Every structure is written in C-alpha cells, then in structure tokens.
Amino acid sequence: MSLTRREIREKALQSLFQLSANKDLSTEEAMQQALTSGEDLADEVEVVSVPKYLELLVTGVNEHQTAIDEKIQLHLENWSMKRLAKTDLVIMRIAIFEMLYVSDVPAKVALNEALEITKLYSDEKSRKFVNGVLANIVNDLEEKEAE
C-alpha cells in the first residue's frame, strides 16, 4: 500500500481521533483500523504494513501532546481547549508536531496540509479558525529563526 503524505496525514487524523475516543485501543490497533477502513467487513481483515511516516505522526503527537497543546493554548483567544472540535484539535496537533519535530516539512507546508485536511473533515468556519491558530504559530517559529 503506497500512500501520499497527505493520505498518511489523514490516516494519522483517523488514528489519533480513535485513540482520543477509545482509551482501550492501542496505537497499533488504531493505525490498523485507519489503514483498513473501507475494506469489506465480511472479509478477514489482514494486518497491513504501517507506513513509517504514519507511525512517526501518531506516536510523535502522543509523545509530545502536552507541549503541542501548550502551543495551541497560547494562541487561543477567548477559547479553551475543551471547546475545540476534536477533529480540529487533532488536525492542529498533527500540523504542530510536523512544524516542531519533522525537519523535512517546512512549517508553511504543514499549515497548508492542515488546511486542506480541514476542508475535507470540517467546515469553512473551522478552516478559518485552524488557519488563525496555526498561522500565529508559524509566525512565532519564523520570528525565533530570525533571532
């Protein structure tokens, strides 16, 4: 199974969303479910090879979630983390993880990818909100680089 980075980001969103909803689910099970969703349930679902980038995103977001959430919280104006739509929160977590911890993904690329995925899984209002938060984080990162 060959997936593009965007498709892997979508599978990461699905995996992380499942993990946030079901604490009994293992990371491996969540990734397998995301990778095999859409297959005929009557068939025996086989275990598929997990792309390294998917594993990096899912485990990385989980490992760094506290630091990532602190970044999000810094840029929420008149909002709390609890009020955020779960989908939007997970999309932002993936993008921020890429911005901070994946050296071969420029911050603006992570932002753009997050917006494209938000178009698929949320509405226009959410897209604007996600854009606002992530654009502020990109600006902060660029300012730090310029120092």
C-alpha positions as CSV (number, residue, x, y, z in Angstrom):
1,M,0.0,0.0,0.0
2,S,1.6,3.2,-1.2
3,L,0.1,6.4,0.3
4,T,0.9,10.1,-0.3
5,R,2.0,12.2,2.7
6,R,-1.5,13.8,2.7
7,E,-3.2,10.4,2.8
8,I,-0.9,9.5,5.7
9,R,-1.8,12.7,7.5
10,E,-5.5,11.8,7.0
11,K,-4.8,8.3,8.4
12,A,-3.0,9.9,11.3
13,L,-6.1,12.1,12.0
14,Q,-8.3,9.0,11.9
15,S,-5.9,7.1,14.2
16,L,-5.5,9.9,16.7
17,F,-9.2,10.6,16.7
18,Q,-9.9,7.0,17.5
19,L,-7.3,6.9,20.3
20,S,-8.8,10.0,21.9
21,A,-12.3,8.4,21.8
22,N,-11.2,4.9,23.0
23,K,-8.6,4.7,25.7
24,D,-8.5,0.9,25.5
25,L,-7.3,1.0,21.9
26,S,-3.6,0.5,21.3
27,T,-1.7,2.8,18.9
28,E,-1.1,-0.1,16.6
29,E,-4.8,-1.1,16.5
30,A,-5.8,2.5,15.8
31,M,-3.4,2.7,12.9
32,Q,-4.5,-0.7,11.5
33,Q,-8.2,0.4,11.7
34,A,-7.4,3.6,9.9
35,L,-5.4,1.8,7.2
36,T,-8.0,-0.9,6.6
37,S,-11.2,1.2,7.0
38,G,-13.4,0.9,3.9
39,E,-12.4,-2.8,3.4
40,D,-15.3,-5.2,3.3
41,L,-16.0,-6.2,6.9
42,A,-17.2,-9.7,5.7
43,D,-13.6,-10.4,4.6
44,E,-11.0,-11.3,7.1
45,V,-9.1,-8.0,7.7
46,E,-5.4,-8.6,7.3
47,V,-2.8,-6.8,9.2
48,V,-1.1,-4.3,6.8
49,S,2.3,-2.7,7.0
50,V,2.1,0.7,8.7
51,P,4.0,3.4,6.8
52,K,6.9,4.8,8.9
53,Y,5.6,8.4,8.5
54,L,2.2,7.4,9.9
55,E,3.8,5.8,12.9
56,L,6.0,8.9,13.3
57,L,3.0,11.2,13.3
58,V,0.8,9.1,15.6
59,T,3.4,8.2,18.2
60,G,5.0,11.7,17.9
61,V,1.8,13.5,18.5
62,N,1.0,11.3,21.5
63,E,4.5,11.7,23.0
64,H,4.6,15.5,22.6
65,Q,0.9,16.2,23.2
66,T,1.5,18.3,26.3
67,A,3.9,20.6,24.6
68,I,1.8,20.8,21.4
69,D,-1.3,21.6,23.4
70,E,0.5,24.3,25.3
71,K,1.4,25.9,21.9
72,I,-2.3,25.7,20.9
73,Q,-3.5,27.2,24.2
74,L,-1.1,30.1,23.8
75,H,-2.9,31.1,20.6
76,L,-6.5,30.6,21.6
77,E,-8.2,33.9,22.2
78,N,-11.4,33.6,24.2
79,W,-11.4,29.9,23.7
80,S,-10.5,26.9,25.8
81,M,-9.1,23.5,24.7
82,K,-12.3,21.8,25.8
83,R,-14.4,23.9,23.4
84,L,-12.4,22.9,20.3
85,A,-13.9,20.4,18.0
86,K,-12.0,17.2,18.4
87,T,-11.3,16.9,14.6
88,D,-9.9,20.5,14.5
89,L,-7.8,19.8,17.6
90,V,-6.3,16.6,16.2
91,I,-5.6,18.3,12.8
92,M,-3.7,21.2,14.6
93,R,-1.8,18.7,16.8
94,I,-0.5,16.9,13.7
95,A,0.5,20.1,12.0
96,I,2.3,21.5,15.0
97,F,4.1,18.2,15.5
98,E,5.3,18.5,11.9
99,M,6.3,22.1,12.4
100,L,8.3,21.4,15.6
101,Y,9.7,17.9,15.2
102,V,9.8,17.0,11.5
103,S,12.8,18.8,9.9
104,D,12.0,18.0,6.3
105,V,8.5,19.6,6.4
106,P,8.5,23.4,6.3
107,A,6.1,25.0,8.7
108,K,4.1,26.6,5.9
109,V,3.7,23.2,4.2
110,A,2.4,21.7,7.5
111,L,0.0,24.7,7.8
112,N,-1.2,24.2,4.2
113,E,-1.7,20.5,4.6
114,A,-3.7,21.0,7.8
115,L,-6.0,23.5,5.9
116,E,-6.5,21.0,3.1
117,I,-7.4,18.3,5.5
118,T,-9.7,20.6,7.4
119,K,-11.6,21.3,4.2
120,L,-12.3,17.6,4.0
121,Y,-13.3,16.9,7.6
122,S,-14.6,20.2,8.9
123,D,-16.4,23.3,7.7
124,E,-15.3,26.8,6.5
125,K,-15.5,28.3,10.0
126,S,-13.3,25.6,11.4
127,R,-10.8,26.1,8.5
128,K,-10.5,29.8,9.3
129,F,-10.1,29.0,13.0
130,V,-7.4,26.4,12.3
131,N,-5.7,28.8,9.9
132,G,-5.6,31.5,12.5
133,V,-4.1,29.4,15.3
134,L,-1.5,27.7,13.0
135,A,-0.5,30.9,11.2
136,N,0.3,32.5,14.5
137,I,2.4,29.5,15.4
138,V,4.2,29.7,12.1
139,N,4.9,33.4,12.7
140,D,6.3,32.7,16.1
141,L,8.6,30.0,14.7
142,E,9.8,32.3,11.9
143,E,10.5,35.1,14.5
144,K,12.6,32.6,16.6
145,E,14.5,31.6,13.5
146,A,15.3,35.2,12.6
147,E,16.7,35.9,16.1
